[in-house]
Amino acid sequence: MFESEQMKNRAIPTAKDKTLFTPGPLTTSLNVKQAMLRDAGSWHFEFNEIVAQIREDLLDLAGVAKADGYTTVLMQGSGSFGVESVIGSVVPPDGKLLIVANGAYGDRMVKMAERLRLRHRVLRFPENVTPDPSEIDRLLLEDPEVSDVAGVHCETSTGIENPITEIGRVVKARGKIYIVDAMSSFGALPIPLKNSGIDYLISSANKCIEGVPGFSFVIARRDALVATEGSARSLSLDLLAQLKGFETNGQFRFTPPTHSILAFEQAMRELDDEGGITARCERYRRIHKVLVSGMRRMGFRTYLPEEVQSCIITSFYYPSDSKFSFPEFYQKLSEKGFIIYPGKISQADLFRIGSIGRIFESDIRSLLAAIQETVLEMELCLEEHSFEPSLAAK
């Protein structure tokens, strides 16, 4: 029987998905996937009870409670939807937003502010340098019209971990509202919400809690959010209106991501079973250390200094060998069952490897062996490399 070229080139399904070494969406457990094999009525009391429990559990995970004056708002859409819902809802009409940026996601906040026609200022730092709280303090003293300050905890574009607690002390000393994008850190890195002075912390279901895409969430000081009445610049992304919906009837205002919620419920159980944030952070740090050590042994260079490098995602310079092509490198790793990430900064040619998700040391060892094999296949010459034939088994 004649077989068309299209049939010949069609990928053969496998029992195992490719492993994602990305900052989200990421590799999830089988039980998280299976949790989505149910249908849920979006207004049904059983589903609303799950939503209510998730909102409460997120407060527990953040180390705060309703009694402390905090609340949780779930928002349909990715993490960027959550960020835009906050800055588009809470900055007063006569307010001014200061955006502290040292990467692509700080820059995305700037684009949001521009599109929303928010009055704003930008304080930029190099992509491999953490923001200086004294510079933020200087600007706040210089510009008293600033009402809100926003920044990123872990910049996914590089993996840099910014000093949100030190920045928060400066922001609160000047009496400003503090907004933190903790997209790639919440659920793994410890965040002292109260001590950092954070008024709005934003994260996403498909990051360190190891759920699937579909919604973001905001942990907020309730009195600060209630005080924003009338400030929202969007109907669907109105953060206070969303809170009122939950507090009135327990429901999303518009169609909720039911399957993502069910997956998240399971992911939260698995986080608790693992030992919470402390244990998950320990796993991520351990596999990050194995990754960096193995990559350096092969001759790859990390972009960030160790003192500011998070365990979430690591950026590596392209090899200097002219034979290196990232698309080819990426494709060869994909064919071996491993998905990495391209770089996302303007100052250097980088690729990124994530250390989060349902992955373990054995997965990192397998990835390192695949990278070593790919380097040999591409006949790349890396500086000071020392390939080890038993790298995957170590």
GIHU-V114249 format. One record per residue. N is the residue number from 1. RES is the residue in one small letter. SS is DSSP state (h for helix, s for strand, l for the rest). OMEGA is omega in radians with two decimals (none if undefined). Layout:
N:RES:SS:OMEGA  N:RES:SS:OMEGA
//
This chain:
1:m:l:-3.14  2:f:l:3.13  3:e:l:-3.10  4:s:l:3.09  5:e:h:3.14  6:q:h:3.13  7:m:h:-3.14  8:k:h:-3.05  9:n:h:-3.11  10:r:l:-3.13  11:a:l:3.10  12:i:l:-3.14  13:p:l:3.09  14:t:l:-3.13  15:a:l:-3.08  16:k:l:3.05  17:d:l:3.00  18:k:l:-3.11  19:t:s:-3.09  20:l:s:3.03  21:f:l:-3.02  22:t:l:-3.14  23:p:l:3.12  24:g:l:-0.04  25:p:l:-3.01  26:l:l:3.12  27:t:l:-3.13  28:t:l:3.14  29:s:l:3.10  30:l:h:-3.11  31:n:h:3.07  32:v:h:3.10  33:k:h:-3.08  34:q:h:3.13  35:a:h:-3.13  36:m:l:-3.10  37:l:l:3.10  38:r:l:3.02  39:d:l:-3.13  40:a:l:3.08  41:g:l:-3.01  42:s:l:3.10  43:w:l:-3.06  44:h:l:-3.05  45:f:h:-3.14  46:e:h:3.10  47:f:h:3.14  48:n:h:3.08  49:e:h:3.09  50:i:h:3.12  51:v:h:-3.13  52:a:h:-3.14  53:q:h:3.10  54:i:h:3.14  55:r:h:3.13  56:e:h:-3.12  57:d:h:3.11  58:l:h:3.05  59:l:h:3.10  60:d:h:-3.12  61:l:h:3.13  62:a:h:3.13  63:g:l:3.11  64:v:l:-3.11  65:a:l:3.07  66:k:h:-3.13  67:a:h:3.10  68:d:h:3.13  69:g:l:-3.13  70:y:s:3.07  71:t:s:3.11  72:t:s:3.08  73:v:s:3.04  74:l:s:-3.10  75:m:s:3.11  76:q:s:3.09  77:g:l:-3.12  78:s:l:3.12  79:g:h:3.13  80:s:h:3.06  81:f:h:3.12  82:g:h:3.12  83:v:h:-3.12  84:e:h:3.10  85:s:h:-3.13  86:v:h:-3.05  87:i:h:3.11  88:g:h:-3.09  89:s:h:-2.92  90:v:h:3.11  91:v:l:-3.08  92:p:l:3.12  93:p:l:3.12  94:d:l:-3.11  95:g:l:-3.13  96:k:l:-3.07  97:l:s:2.99  98:l:s:3.13  99:i:s:3.10  100:v:s:-2.98  101:a:s:2.97  102:n:l:3.11  103:g:l:-3.01  104:a:h:-3.06  105:y:h:2.91  106:g:h:3.10  107:d:h:3.12  108:r:h:3.05  109:m:h:3.12  110:v:h:3.12  111:k:h:3.10  112:m:h:-3.14  113:a:h:3.11  114:e:h:-3.11  115:r:h:3.12  116:l:h:-3.10  117:r:l:3.05  118:l:l:2.95  119:r:l:-3.09  120:h:s:2.98  121:r:s:3.13  122:v:s:3.02  123:l:s:-3.04  124:r:s:3.03  125:f:l:3.09  126:p:l:-3.04  127:e:l:3.10  128:n:l:-3.12  129:v:l:3.11  130:t:l:3.13  131:p:l:-3.14  132:d:l:-3.13  133:p:h:-3.14  134:s:h:3.08  135:e:h:3.09  136:i:h:3.11  137:d:h:3.13  138:r:h:-3.11  139:l:h:3.12  140:l:h:3.09  141:l:h:-3.12  142:e:h:-3.06  143:d:l:-3.10  144:p:l:3.11  145:e:l:3.10  146:v:l:-3.14  147:s:l:-3.04  148:d:s:3.10  149:v:s:-3.13  150:a:s:3.09  151:g:s:-3.08  152:v:s:3.10  153:h:l:3.10  154:c:s:-3.11  155:e:s:-3.06  156:t:l:-3.13  157:s:l:3.13  158:t:l:-3.02  159:g:l:-3.11  160:i:s:3.12  161:e:s:-3.07  162:n:l:-3.04  163:p:l:-3.01  164:i:h:3.14  165:t:h:3.14  166:e:h:3.10  167:i:h:-3.12  168:g:h:3.13  169:r:h:3.11  170:v:h:-3.10  171:v:h:-3.10  172:k:h:3.09  173:a:h:3.11  174:r:l:3.05  175:g:l:-3.10  176:k:l:3.03  177:i:s:-3.03  178:y:s:-3.10  179:i:s:-3.11  180:v:s:2.97  181:d:s:3.13  182:a:l:-3.02  183:m:l:-3.01  184:s:l:-3.08  185:s:l:-3.06  186:f:l:-3.09  187:g:l:3.11  188:a:l:3.13  189:l:l:3.11  190:p:l:3.13  191:i:l:3.12  192:p:l:-2.98  193:l:l:-3.10  194:k:l:-3.08  195:n:l:3.12  196:s:l:3.13  197:g:l:-3.07  198:i:l:3.07  199:d:l:3.13  200:y:s:3.06  201:l:s:-3.05  202:i:s:3.05  203:s:s:-2.99  204:s:s:-3.09  205:a:l:-2.96  206:n:l:3.10  207:k:l:-2.97  208:c:l:3.05  209:i:l:2.99  210:e:l:2.98  211:g:l:-3.12  212:v:l:-3.13  213:p:l:3.07  214:g:l:3.10  215:f:s:3.01  216:s:s:3.10  217:f:s:-3.11  218:v:s:3.00  219:i:s:-2.95  220:a:s:2.91  221:r:s:-2.99  222:r:h:-3.11  223:d:h:3.10  224:a:h:-3.13  225:l:h:3.13  226:v:h:-3.12  227:a:l:-3.11  228:t:l:-3.13  229:e:l:3.10  230:g:l:-3.08  231:s:l:-3.03  232:a:l:-3.13  233:r:l:-3.12  234:s:l:3.05  235:l:l:-3.04  236:s:l:-3.12  237:l:l:3.13  238:d:l:-3.02  239:l:h:-3.13  240:l:h:3.10  241:a:h:3.11  242:q:h:3.10  243:l:h:-3.14  244:k:h:3.09  245:g:h:3.13  246:f:h:-3.08  247:e:h:3.13  248:t:h:-3.07  249:n:h:3.10  250:g:l:-3.00  251:q:l:2.88  252:f:l:3.09  253:r:l:3.13  254:f:l:-3.00  255:t:l:-3.14  256:p:l:3.07  257:p:l:-2.96  258:t:h:-3.08  259:h:h:3.09  260:s:h:3.10  261:i:h:3.13  262:l:h:3.09  263:a:h:-3.12  264:f:h:3.08  265:e:h:3.11  266:q:h:3.13  267:a:h:3.11  268:m:h:3.08  269:r:h:-3.10  270:e:h:3.05  271:l:h:3.11  272:d:h:3.13  273:d:h:-3.12  274:e:h:-3.11  275:g:l:3.07  276:g:h:-3.05  277:i:h:-3.09  278:t:h:-3.11  279:a:h:3.13  280:r:h:3.10  281:c:h:3.13  282:e:h:3.11  283:r:h:-3.14  284:y:h:3.13  285:r:h:-3.12  286:r:h:-3.10  287:i:h:3.04  288:h:h:3.14  289:k:h:3.11  290:v:h:3.14  291:l:h:-3.06  292:v:h:3.13  293:s:h:-3.13  294:g:h:3.14  295:m:h:3.13  296:r:h:3.11  297:r:h:3.11  298:m:h:3.11  299:g:l:3.08  300:f:l:-3.12  301:r:l:3.09  302:t:s:-3.09  303:y:l:-3.02  304:l:l:2.96  305:p:l:-3.07  306:e:h:-3.05  307:e:h:3.13  308:v:h:-3.11  309:q:s:3.05  310:s:l:3.10  311:c:l:-3.03  312:i:l:-3.13  313:i:s:-3.06  314:t:s:3.11  315:s:s:3.12  316:f:s:3.06  317:y:s:2.94  318:y:l:2.98  319:p:l:-3.12  320:s:l:-3.14  321:d:l:-3.10  322:s:l:3.13  323:k:l:-3.12  324:f:l:3.04  325:s:l:-3.11  326:f:h:3.11  327:p:h:3.11  328:e:h:3.12  329:f:h:3.14  330:y:h:-3.09  331:q:h:-3.14  332:k:h:3.09  333:l:h:3.10  334:s:h:3.13  335:e:h:3.10  336:k:l:3.07  337:g:l:-3.08  338:f:s:3.14  339:i:s:3.06  340:i:l:-3.01  341:y:s:3.00  342:p:s:3.09  343:g:l:-3.12  344:k:l:3.03  345:i:l:-3.03  346:s:l:-2.96  347:q:l:-3.09  348:a:l:3.07  349:d:l:-3.05  350:l:s:2.82  351:f:s:-3.03  352:r:s:3.08  353:i:s:-3.13  354:g:s:3.14  355:s:l:-3.08  356:i:l:-3.08  357:g:l:-3.11  358:r:l:3.11  359:i:l:-3.05  360:f:l:-3.09  361:e:h:-3.13  362:s:h:3.11  363:d:h:3.11  364:i:h:3.12  365:r:h:3.13  366:s:h:3.09  367:l:h:-3.13  368:l:h:3.12  369:a:h:3.12  370:a:h:3.10  371:i:h:3.11  372:q:h:3.12  373:e:h:-3.13  374:t:h:3.09  375:v:h:3.13  376:l:h:3.12  377:e:h:-3.12  378:m:l:3.14  379:e:l:3.14  380:l:l:3.06  381:c:l:3.12  382:l:l:-3.11  383:e:l:3.03  384:e:l:-3.14  385:h:l:3.10  386:s:l:-3.10  387:f:l:3.13  388:e:l:-3.06  389:p:l:-3.10  390:s:l:-3.07  391:l:h:-3.07  392:a:h:-3.05  393:a:h:-3.06  394:k:l:none
//
